[in-house]
Amino acid sequence: MTIVNLENKMSEESNSVAVEAAESIRGLIERSKAAQQQIEHYSQEQVDELITAMVWSVCRPGVAEEIAQFTVDETQLGNYEGKFLKISRKTRATLMDIIDDKSVGIIEEDKIRNIVKIAKPMGVVGALIPCTNPEATPVIKAISAIKGRNSIILAPHPRSKLTNKKISDLMREAIKACGAPEDLVIAIDIPSLETTEELMKQCDRVLATGGAAMVDAAYSSGTPALGVGAGNAVITVDETANIDEAAEKIQLSKTLDLAASCSSDNAVIAVASVYDQLLVNLQAQGGYLASLQDKGKLEAIIWNHGHIDNKIVAQPAEVLAEMAGIDLPDGKSFFIVPETGAGAEYPFSGEKMSVVMAFYKVADIDEAIDLTNRIQAYQGQGHSCGIYSYSDDNILKFGMNTKTSRVMVNQPQAASNSGNLWNGMRQTFSLGCGSWGGNGTNNNITWEDLINVTWISKPLENNKELRSDEDLFGKVMTKFN
C-alpha cells in the first residue's frame, strides 16, 4: 500500500468514527431534550423534590461507602476517605446550599428600576467529568442543571466511566421514582474524544471541568461554555498566624483525597519570622522535608517532558517515594520541597497534582504577594489563594493585590474554596477563574449559571432626568478648554 493510499484509508476511518460519534450523540440529545421539555414547566416544589431524591440516592448510608470504594478501585486515584467525604458530605452540603433558592418563575424584583426577572431553562447541559473527582462531580453538576429545569448528559473520563455510570444509574432511578423522565440524566457509557467533542457541539450549554486541553476544546466548540482554569493554590502564612492551626489545616488540605483536587496546597509561603516554626509543625503533621537530592528524584518522576506524569497523580506518599527511590520514614504523608523561584525553570512552583508541596521563605506580606503573583503567572492565575493571618490589614492587602478569584482565610484550601459548612462560598466543584485563567466567569459555578433570564421592564413611575453638564462632567470640563 502506498503512503497516499494509507493516508486516504486513515482519513476515511477517522471520518467514519466522527460520523458514528455524531449520530450517537444526536440520539442522546434527542432523548435529553424530550425529557427536559417534560419538566420545563415544573413547579419549584417538583424541581426540589427531584434534586433531593438524586442526592439521597447516592449519599445514603451503605451506598456512599460502596461508591467511594468503587471509585478508588476503578480509578486508582485518591483514597477511600477522600472519596467518601465527597460523595457523602459534599453532595449533602451542595443540596443544602441550593435547596431554598428560588429557581422557578420570578426570581428577583427590582422595585427601584421596575424590573422583574424570570428564570428560564437553557435546555441540554453537556458536562465533562474529570477522573480526579468522578464521585461527587456528576451529582453536583446534575442537581445544578435540574435546579434550573435543564437536562444533563455526562461525559466521563475513560478512566472513571464505570463510576460515572454507577452514579448516573442511581440518579436515574431516583428521578423515575419521582415520576419524572429518567433521561434528565444520561451518561455516555463508552466515552471517547470524538463523543465528547460531539456532545460539546450539539448541547445547549457546556459545563467543562477537566484538563486544560478539554476546557480549551469546550470554549472552541461553538457552544456557549463555562470552563474552569488550572489550579495551583498558593498559601501564605504571616507573622500573626496561629502556627499550630496553619500547619494542621495545610496538612489536611494537602493530603485530602491524596491531592486529587486542583485546590490542593501546591505552594506554601512563610514569612521569615514564622518560617522555622511552621516547618517544624508541618513535619510533626506528617511532612517529609526533601533534601536537594530528594528534590531531583521527585522532579524526575513528577514531570515527563514538561507535563505531569499520570502515574504520580493522587498517589500515596510511600508510592511516590518508591518510584523516586527515596527512603521515606514511617508516618510521613506528604513532601515539603524547599523552593526559591517561580516559573518554568522552577517546576515545583507549578501544579503537581500530588502530595508534594513547595515551601518558600519571604520577608513580609508584600514579598508574599509578589511571589504569589509570580507563581500564579506561571500556573494557576485566577483560581485560588489562601492566607493564614489574624491581621485584617494583611488579609485585605493580600486580597486586593493578588490576581485570584478566591482567598481562603484560615481555612484548608482544598476543602474550602468550593464551599463548605464553615464558610459562605457557593458549593460546587466547578471553579471559574475569570479572565486571569481564560474563563468567562470567576464564579463558584452553580445553577444560577445554567439558566436564561427574561427581564420584564415597566416604565418608571417618574422619568429620570438627565443631569446638567456641570453636574455630570464636573472638573473634567476644564481639561478641554
Helices and strands as residue ranges (DSSP letters): H 3-39, H 44-59, H 63-75, H 80-84, I 85-90, H 91-98, E 105-110, E 115-121, E 124-129, H 137-147, E 151-156, G 158-160, H 161-177, G 182-184, E 185-187, H 193-202, E 205-208, H 212-219, E 225-227, E 233-237, H 243-255, G 256-259, E 265-271, H 272-284, E 287-289, H 292-302, E 303-304, E 307-308, G 310-312, H 317-324, E 334-338, G 347-349, E 356-362, H 365-378, E 385-388, H 392-401, E 407-409, H 413-416, G 435-437, G 447-450, E 451-457, H 469-473, G 474-480
